[in-house]
Amino acid sequence: MASKQIFLARIQGFCSGVSTAIKIVEQALKKYGTPLYVYHEIVHNTFVVDQFRRQGVVFVEDLSEVPSGSRIIFSAHGIAPQIIDDARAQGLTYIDATCPLVKKVHREAVRFSREGRHVILIGHKGHQEMTGTAGYIPRELLHVVQNIADVRALDLAPQTPLAYVTQTTLSADDAHEIIQALAKRFTDLRGPAHEDICYATQNRQDAVKELAACCDVIIICGSPNSSNSNRLRETGQRAGIDSYIIDNADELNDTWIATARVIGISSGASVPHSIVSQLIRRITDCYPGTTVESLGESDEPKTFPLPEI
């Protein structure tokens, strides 16, 4: 078979929020052993979660699953303040692994709510980060918006005092379009001083756009429940390049790359380097002589300061 050329996005591997959350679980395991409970998946990656399960970590979706007096870690996606109150009432010792950039959104939600503004929460309904952020906004002031159609459907007067915050892992392009639609409909709209979409998400989307300029097809490594990974696939698709998402190298469909000369590879912010390496190995095994080149190097910080564990 004819050899291929692989271009790697300039940013790969864990973002600082994911890396920090994983280190928290690793250190808690080392210090306290098992059983160790984690509320929701610590990050949205099948490989990472399965690896921790094998070490004895128990992932739960409800605090009722956790025995009183146990130790629990809250995932990187953030939780509503009520969950903290419930954990204390249940006698649980908790460690909060919420990404600092998500906590920034929580603070904004609280500030805007205290000003009496209706708060537009932009993101994907049901996503764990959205559920956590919604808990910081009084129900009577909360409005969840996923798209421009939802903006049009808001039952609010044009002069209503509004503010918006966004899920950190959205497509920057989609979020911008929704914010513009809000600005056209409402006359008293405020937003964060700095956008909520995290730099890791933005950097990875920009890196996929760079791949789209020189590749015939783009493969995104990421789990199906990972918001930021799905946004990367959409970014490539929006740029006019066939783009696919896989959880592991075995999910690669050979027909996707059969006629491609140049293959772009990127990965979500919660994907280990090993997954990308396995994908490269599968392609190079099938197409001997394939070359691999990175489009640059990441300058992102590796971790945030760890909380007391």
FENWORA-V530443 format. One record per backbone hydrogen bond with DSSP energy under -0.5 kcal/mol. CO is the residue of the C=O (numbers start at 1). NH is the residue of the N-H. If there is no record, write none. Layout:
# FENWORA-V530443
co	nh
CO	NH
CO	NH
This chain:
# FENWORA-V530443
co	nh
4	291
5	263
6	293
7	265
8	295
10	12
15	19
16	20
16	304
17	21
18	22
19	23
20	24
21	25
22	26
23	27
24	28
25	29
26	30
27	31
28	32
28	33
29	33
36	58
37	73
38	40
38	60
39	75
42	76
43	45
44	223
45	49
46	50
47	51
48	52
49	53
50	54
51	55
52	55
52	57
53	56
56	36
57	59
58	38
60	40
62	65
63	66
65	67
67	70
70	93
71	37
72	95
73	39
74	97
75	78
76	99
80	83
80	84
81	85
82	86
83	87
84	88
85	89
86	90
87	92
88	91
90	69
92	94
93	72
95	74
95	97
99	102
99	103
100	104
101	105
102	106
103	107
104	108
105	109
106	110
107	111
108	112
109	113
110	114
111	115
112	117
113	116
118	120
118	163
119	121
119	143
120	122
120	165
121	123
121	145
122	167
123	125
124	127
127	131
128	132
129	133
130	134
131	135
132	135
133	136
134	137
138	141
138	142
139	142
141	119
143	121
145	123
147	151
148	152
149	153
150	154
151	154
154	156
157	160
158	187
158	188
161	118
162	190
163	120
165	122
167	170
168	198
171	175
172	176
173	177
174	178
175	179
176	180
177	181
178	182
179	183
180	184
181	185
182	186
188	162
190	164
198	202
199	203
200	204
201	205
202	206
203	207
204	208
205	209
206	210
207	211
208	212
209	213
210	213
211	214
211	215
216	242
217	264
218	220
218	244
219	221
219	266
220	222
220	246
221	268
223	226
225	227
226	230
227	231
228	232
229	233
230	234
231	235
232	236
233	237
234	238
235	239
236	241
237	240
242	218
244	220
246	222
248	251
249	252
252	254
253	256
253	257
254	257
254	258
257	260
261	5
262	216
262	217
263	7
264	219
265	9
266	221
268	271
269	15
270	272
272	275
272	276
273	277
274	278
275	279
276	280
277	281
278	282
279	283
280	284
281	285
282	286
283	287
287	290
291	6
293	8
